[in-house]
Amino acid sequence: MCIGGSCIIDPYGHYVVEPLWHQAGIIYANIDMQKVPMSRMEFDGIGHYSHDDILKLMKSKGSL
């Protein structure tokens, strides 16, 4: 039912370790934690954008 696909992705959404498909295994990687604060400048999904008083997404009258 599940064919795997475990992987490690950096804060920018790039693969550090490619997905492991159709096999059992353990994946390891060294990660640079200094990238985390810089990546939040691109998108901070649990910070600035989560404040409904700052950003509110609404459906327009003409949309489905």
Biopython code that builds the backbone (N, CA, C, O; Angstrom):
import numpy as np
from Bio.PDB.StructureBuilder import StructureBuilder

atoms = [
    (1, "MET", "N", (0.816, -1.185, 0.000)),
    (1, "MET", "CA", (0.000, 0.000, 0.000)),
    (1, "MET", "C", (0.868, 1.261, 0.000)),
    (1, "MET", "O", (0.590, 2.197, -0.750)),
    (2, "CYS", "N", (1.891, 1.298, 0.812)),
    (2, "CYS", "CA", (2.784, 2.456, 0.855)),
    (2, "CYS", "C", (4.148, 2.031, 0.312)),
    (2, "CYS", "O", (4.732, 1.057, 0.787)),
    (3, "ILE", "N", (4.649, 2.756, -0.674)),
    (3, "ILE", "CA", (5.908, 2.372, -1.315)),
    (3, "ILE", "C", (7.109, 3.142, -0.786)),
    (3, "ILE", "O", (8.191, 3.092, -1.372)),
    (4, "GLY", "N", (6.922, 3.850, 0.312)),
    (4, "GLY", "CA", (8.042, 4.578, 0.909)),
    (4, "GLY", "C", (8.046, 6.033, 0.525)),
    (4, "GLY", "O", (7.001, 6.683, 0.515)),
    (5, "GLY", "N", (9.204, 6.543, 0.210)),
    (5, "GLY", "CA", (9.336, 7.939, -0.161)),
    (5, "GLY", "C", (9.917, 8.795, 0.944)),
    (5, "GLY", "O", (9.884, 10.023, 0.861)),
    (6, "SER", "N", (10.451, 8.160, 1.982)),
    (6, "SER", "CA", (11.068, 8.931, 3.056)),
    (6, "SER", "C", (12.247, 9.708, 2.508)),
    (6, "SER", "O", (13.022, 9.191, 1.703)),
    (7, "CYS", "N", (12.382, 10.943, 2.943)),
    (7, "CYS", "CA", (13.463, 11.804, 2.469)),
    (7, "CYS", "C", (13.749, 12.862, 3.527)),
    (7, "CYS", "O", (13.043, 12.952, 4.532)),
    (8, "ILE", "N", (14.768, 13.647, 3.299)),
    (8, "ILE", "CA", (15.098, 14.777, 4.169)),
    (8, "ILE", "C", (15.130, 16.012, 3.282)),
    (8, "ILE", "O", (15.781, 16.029, 2.237)),
    (9, "ILE", "N", (14.410, 17.051, 3.719)),
    (9, "ILE", "CA", (14.277, 18.281, 2.935)),
    (9, "ILE", "C", (14.764, 19.447, 3.769)),
    (9, "ILE", "O", (14.459, 19.532, 4.959)),
    (10, "ASP", "N", (15.530, 20.359, 3.149)),
    (10, "ASP", "CA", (16.035, 21.520, 3.878)),
    (10, "ASP", "C", (14.928, 22.572, 4.040)),
    (10, "ASP", "O", (13.854, 22.425, 3.456)),
    (11, "PRO", "N", (15.175, 23.623, 4.819)),
    (11, "PRO", "CA", (14.138, 24.630, 5.061)),
    (11, "PRO", "C", (13.658, 25.366, 3.802)),
    (11, "PRO", "O", (12.603, 25.999, 3.822)),
    (12, "TYR", "N", (14.421, 25.287, 2.718)),
    (12, "TYR", "CA", (14.018, 25.934, 1.468)),
    (12, "TYR", "C", (13.213, 25.001, 0.569)),
    (12, "TYR", "O", (12.766, 25.409, -0.503)),
    (13, "GLY", "N", (13.020, 23.739, 0.999)),
    (13, "GLY", "CA", (12.247, 22.788, 0.220)),
    (13, "GLY", "C", (13.056, 21.960, -0.751)),
    (13, "GLY", "O", (12.481, 21.297, -1.615)),
    (14, "HIS", "N", (14.380, 21.976, -0.637)),
    (14, "HIS", "CA", (15.246, 21.184, -1.503)),
    (14, "HIS", "C", (15.629, 19.877, -0.811)),
    (14, "HIS", "O", (15.765, 19.823, 0.411)),
    (15, "TYR", "N", (15.797, 18.836, -1.606)),
    (15, "TYR", "CA", (16.213, 17.552, -1.041)),
    (15, "TYR", "C", (17.627, 17.626, -0.488)),
    (15, "TYR", "O", (18.538, 18.113, -1.157)),
    (16, "VAL", "N", (17.807, 17.145, 0.732)),
    (16, "VAL", "CA", (19.128, 16.888, 1.289)),
    (16, "VAL", "C", (19.452, 15.427, 1.011)),
    (16, "VAL", "O", (20.581, 15.088, 0.658)),
    (17, "VAL", "N", (18.450, 14.564, 1.172)),
    (17, "VAL", "CA", (18.522, 13.149, 0.822)),
    (17, "VAL", "C", (17.297, 12.843, -0.036)),
    (17, "VAL", "O", (16.165, 13.092, 0.380)),
    (18, "GLU", "N", (17.522, 12.307, -1.225)),
    (18, "GLU", "CA", (16.438, 11.962, -2.153)),
    (18, "GLU", "C", (15.520, 10.908, -1.541)),
    (18, "GLU", "O", (15.952, 10.169, -0.656)),
    (19, "PRO", "N", (14.267, 10.818, -1.984)),
    (19, "PRO", "CA", (13.341, 9.823, -1.445)),
    (19, "PRO", "C", (13.838, 8.390, -1.636)),
    (19, "PRO", "O", (14.457, 8.057, -2.647)),
    (20, "LEU", "N", (13.555, 7.572, -0.661)),
    (20, "LEU", "CA", (13.918, 6.160, -0.673)),
    (20, "LEU", "C", (12.651, 5.376, -1.009)),
    (20, "LEU", "O", (11.763, 5.238, -0.167)),
    (21, "TRP", "N", (12.566, 4.863, -2.237)),
    (21, "TRP", "CA", (11.371, 4.168, -2.729)),
    (21, "TRP", "C", (11.579, 2.665, -2.778)),
    (21, "TRP", "O", (12.682, 2.203, -3.071)),
    (22, "HIS", "N", (10.554, 1.909, -2.499)),
    (22, "HIS", "CA", (10.495, 0.462, -2.666)),
    (22, "HIS", "C", (11.586, -0.304, -1.921)),
    (22, "HIS", "O", (11.964, -1.393, -2.351)),
    (23, "GLN", "N", (12.091, 0.227, -0.836)),
    (23, "GLN", "CA", (13.093, -0.497, -0.057)),
    (23, "GLN", "C", (13.097, 0.007, 1.380)),
    (23, "GLN", "O", (12.716, 1.144, 1.658)),
    (24, "ALA", "N", (13.527, -0.846, 2.271)),
    (24, "ALA", "CA", (13.657, -0.465, 3.672)),
    (24, "ALA", "C", (15.022, 0.164, 3.874)),
    (24, "ALA", "O", (15.982, -0.216, 3.205)),
    (25, "GLY", "N", (15.121, 1.103, 4.768)),
    (25, "GLY", "CA", (16.407, 1.723, 5.035)),
    (25, "GLY", "C", (16.289, 2.841, 6.048)),
    (25, "GLY", "O", (15.192, 3.246, 6.432)),
    (26, "ILE", "N", (17.421, 3.321, 6.464)),
    (26, "ILE", "CA", (17.507, 4.460, 7.377)),
    (26, "ILE", "C", (18.296, 5.530, 6.658)),
    (26, "ILE", "O", (19.369, 5.263, 6.118)),
    (27, "ILE", "N", (17.772, 6.730, 6.651)),
    (27, "ILE", "CA", (18.479, 7.828, 5.986)),
    (27, "ILE", "C", (18.998, 8.807, 7.043)),
    (27, "ILE", "O", (18.347, 9.064, 8.056)),
    (28, "TYR", "N", (20.168, 9.333, 6.778)),
    (28, "TYR", "CA", (20.822, 10.275, 7.671)),
    (28, "TYR", "C", (21.305, 11.464, 6.855)),
    (28, "TYR", "O", (21.565, 11.345, 5.658)),
    (29, "ALA", "N", (21.423, 12.613, 7.515)),
    (29, "ALA", "CA", (21.998, 13.782, 6.849)),
    (29, "ALA", "C", (22.459, 14.779, 7.901)),
    (29, "ALA", "O", (21.902, 14.851, 8.996)),
    (30, "ASN", "N", (23.470, 15.536, 7.554)),
    (30, "ASN", "CA", (23.869, 16.679, 8.364)),
    (30, "ASN", "C", (23.086, 17.876, 7.847)),
    (30, "ASN", "O", (23.019, 18.113, 6.641)),
    (31, "ILE", "N", (22.503, 18.619, 8.757)),
    (31, "ILE", "CA", (21.737, 19.785, 8.341)),
    (31, "ILE", "C", (22.341, 21.041, 8.944)),
    (31, "ILE", "O", (22.888, 21.018, 10.046)),
    (32, "ASP", "N", (22.234, 22.128, 8.209)),
    (32, "ASP", "CA", (22.761, 23.418, 8.641)),
    (32, "ASP", "C", (21.629, 24.203, 9.287)),
    (32, "ASP", "O", (20.784, 24.759, 8.585)),
    (33, "MET", "N", (21.602, 24.256, 10.610)),
    (33, "MET", "CA", (20.533, 24.946, 11.320)),
    (33, "MET", "C", (20.572, 26.457, 11.115)),
    (33, "MET", "O", (19.606, 27.144, 11.447)),
    (34, "GLN", "N", (21.668, 26.989, 10.575)),
    (34, "GLN", "CA", (21.749, 28.418, 10.292)),
    (34, "GLN", "C", (20.833, 28.817, 9.127)),
    (34, "GLN", "O", (20.513, 29.994, 8.960)),
    (35, "LYS", "N", (20.416, 27.833, 8.327)),
    (35, "LYS", "CA", (19.517, 28.121, 7.211)),
    (35, "LYS", "C", (18.083, 28.391, 7.662)),
    (35, "LYS", "O", (17.313, 29.024, 6.940)),
    (36, "VAL", "N", (17.729, 27.917, 8.839)),
    (36, "VAL", "CA", (16.342, 28.032, 9.300)),
    (36, "VAL", "C", (15.901, 29.488, 9.436)),
    (36, "VAL", "O", (14.881, 29.851, 8.850)),
    (37, "PRO", "N", (16.613, 30.344, 10.180)),
    (37, "PRO", "CA", (16.145, 31.732, 10.303)),
    (37, "PRO", "C", (16.089, 32.458, 8.944)),
    (37, "PRO", "O", (15.177, 33.248, 8.703)),
    (38, "MET", "N", (17.052, 32.194, 8.071)),
    (38, "MET", "CA", (17.058, 32.857, 6.762)),
    (38, "MET", "C", (15.891, 32.383, 5.901)),
    (38, "MET", "O", (15.327, 33.171, 5.142)),
    (39, "SER", "N", (15.519, 31.099, 6.009)),
    (39, "SER", "CA", (14.415, 30.589, 5.197)),
    (39, "SER", "C", (13.085, 31.209, 5.609)),
    (39, "SER", "O", (12.163, 31.281, 4.796)),
    (40, "ARG", "N", (12.972, 31.649, 6.836)),
    (40, "ARG", "CA", (11.730, 32.266, 7.309)),
    (40, "ARG", "C", (11.500, 33.628, 6.665)),
    (40, "ARG", "O", (10.383, 34.147, 6.688)),
    (41, "MET", "N", (12.543, 34.205, 6.096)),
    (41, "MET", "CA", (12.367, 35.473, 5.384)),
    (41, "MET", "C", (11.588, 35.266, 4.089)),
    (41, "MET", "O", (10.956, 36.199, 3.594)),
    (42, "GLU", "N", (11.627, 34.041, 3.529)),
    (42, "GLU", "CA", (10.874, 33.738, 2.325)),
    (42, "GLU", "C", (9.419, 33.432, 2.646)),
    (42, "GLU", "O", (8.519, 33.940, 1.978)),
    (43, "PHE", "N", (9.178, 32.605, 3.663)),
    (43, "PHE", "CA", (7.820, 32.263, 4.064)),
    (43, "PHE", "C", (7.819, 31.796, 5.500)),
    (43, "PHE", "O", (8.513, 30.843, 5.854)),
    (44, "ASP", "N", (7.053, 32.455, 6.309)),
    (44, "ASP", "CA", (6.939, 32.105, 7.721)),
    (44, "ASP", "C", (5.497, 31.697, 7.982)),
    (44, "ASP", "O", (4.686, 32.499, 8.444)),
    (45, "GLY", "N", (5.188, 30.445, 7.682)),
    (45, "GLY", "CA", (3.817, 29.956, 7.755)),
    (45, "GLY", "C", (3.196, 29.978, 9.143)),
    (45, "GLY", "O", (1.971, 30.016, 9.253)),
    (46, "ILE", "N", (3.991, 29.957, 10.205)),
    (46, "ILE", "CA", (3.423, 29.990, 11.551)),
    (46, "ILE", "C", (3.708, 31.305, 12.254)),
    (46, "ILE", "O", (3.458, 31.442, 13.451)),
    (47, "GLY", "N", (4.224, 32.256, 11.522)),
    (47, "GLY", "CA", (4.515, 33.559, 12.116)),
    (47, "GLY", "C", (3.602, 34.630, 11.562)),
    (47, "GLY", "O", (2.401, 34.634, 11.832)),
    (48, "HIS", "N", (4.157, 35.519, 10.804)),
    (48, "HIS", "CA", (3.468, 36.692, 10.265)),
    (48, "HIS", "C", (2.191, 36.339, 9.526)),
    (48, "HIS", "O", (1.166, 36.988, 9.736)),
    (49, "TYR", "N", (2.223, 35.320, 8.662)),
    (49, "TYR", "CA", (1.066, 34.987, 7.836)),
    (49, "TYR", "C", (-0.060, 34.314, 8.614)),
    (49, "TYR", "O", (-1.167, 34.191, 8.089)),
    (50, "SER", "N", (0.180, 33.882, 9.825)),
    (50, "SER", "CA", (-0.876, 33.219, 10.588)),
    (50, "SER", "C", (-1.731, 34.212, 11.374)),
    (50, "SER", "O", (-2.702, 33.810, 12.016)),
    (51, "HIS", "N", (-1.392, 35.483, 11.335)),
    (51, "HIS", "CA", (-2.174, 36.501, 12.037)),
    (51, "HIS", "C", (-3.321, 36.949, 11.147)),
    (51, "HIS", "O", (-3.100, 37.599, 10.125)),
    (52, "ASP", "N", (-4.559, 36.602, 11.535)),
    (52, "ASP", "CA", (-5.694, 36.971, 10.698)),
    (52, "ASP", "C", (-5.973, 38.470, 10.712)),
    (52, "ASP", "O", (-6.732, 38.962, 9.877)),
    (53, "ASP", "N", (-5.374, 39.201, 11.646)),
    (53, "ASP", "CA", (-5.544, 40.656, 11.640)),
    (53, "ASP", "C", (-4.605, 41.322, 10.633)),
    (53, "ASP", "O", (-4.787, 42.496, 10.310)),
    (54, "ILE", "N", (-3.610, 40.596, 10.135)),
    (54, "ILE", "CA", (-2.670, 41.125, 9.150)),
    (54, "ILE", "C", (-3.011, 40.637, 7.749)),
    (54, "ILE", "O", (-2.968, 41.410, 6.792)),
    (55, "LEU", "N", (-3.350, 39.357, 7.626)),
    (55, "LEU", "CA", (-3.638, 38.753, 6.327)),
    (55, "LEU", "C", (-4.900, 37.926, 6.445)),
    (55, "LEU", "O", (-5.003, 37.054, 7.308)),
    (56, "LYS", "N", (-5.860, 38.200, 5.577)),
    (56, "LYS", "CA", (-7.096, 37.428, 5.582)),
    (56, "LYS", "C", (-7.420, 37.044, 4.152)),
    (56, "LYS", "O", (-7.624, 37.915, 3.307)),
    (57, "LEU", "N", (-7.469, 35.747, 3.871)),
    (57, "LEU", "CA", (-7.804, 35.253, 2.553)),
    (57, "LEU", "C", (-9.307, 35.036, 2.487)),
    (57, "LEU", "O", (-9.893, 34.355, 3.328)),
    (58, "MET", "N", (-9.916, 35.630, 1.467)),
    (58, "MET", "CA", (-11.365, 35.529, 1.327)),
    (58, "MET", "C", (-11.724, 35.121, -0.084)),
    (58, "MET", "O", (-10.997, 35.434, -1.026)),
    (59, "LYS", "N", (-12.830, 34.429, -0.238)),
    (59, "LYS", "CA", (-13.328, 34.037, -1.538)),
    (59, "LYS", "C", (-14.056, 35.235, -2.143)),
    (59, "LYS", "O", (-14.895, 35.853, -1.487)),
    (60, "SER", "N", (-13.735, 35.562, -3.395)),
    (60, "SER", "CA", (-14.424, 36.671, -4.046)),
    (60, "SER", "C", (-15.801, 36.224, -4.538)),
    (60, "SER", "O", (-16.051, 35.026, -4.671)),
    (61, "LYS", "N", (-16.681, 37.165, -4.804)),
    (61, "LYS", "CA", (-18.045, 36.838, -5.218)),
    (61, "LYS", "C", (-18.075, 36.084, -6.533)),
    (61, "LYS", "O", (-18.981, 35.278, -6.749)),
    (62, "GLY", "N", (-17.120, 36.316, -7.419)),
    (62, "GLY", "CA", (-17.110, 35.681, -8.722)),
    (62, "GLY", "C", (-16.457, 34.311, -8.759)),
    (62, "GLY", "O", (-16.477, 33.653, -9.799)),
    (63, "SER", "N", (-15.881, 33.867, -7.654)),
    (63, "SER", "CA", (-15.206, 32.576, -7.651)),
    (63, "SER", "C", (-16.193, 31.455, -7.352)),
    (63, "SER", "O", (-17.301, 31.697, -6.874)),
    (64, "LEU", "N", (-15.774, 30.223, -7.640)),
    (64, "LEU", "CA", (-16.642, 29.061, -7.413)),
    (64, "LEU", "C", (-16.787, 28.722, -5.967)),
    (64, "LEU", "O", (-17.487, 27.769, -5.624)),
]
sb = StructureBuilder()
sb.init_structure("model")
sb.init_model(0)
sb.init_chain("A")
sb.init_seg("    ")
for serial, (resi, resn, name, xyz) in enumerate(atoms, 1):
    if name == "N":
        sb.init_residue(resn, " ", resi, " ")
    sb.init_atom(name, np.array(xyz, "f"), 0.0, 1.0, " ", f" {name:<3s}", serial, name[0])
structure = sb.get_structure()
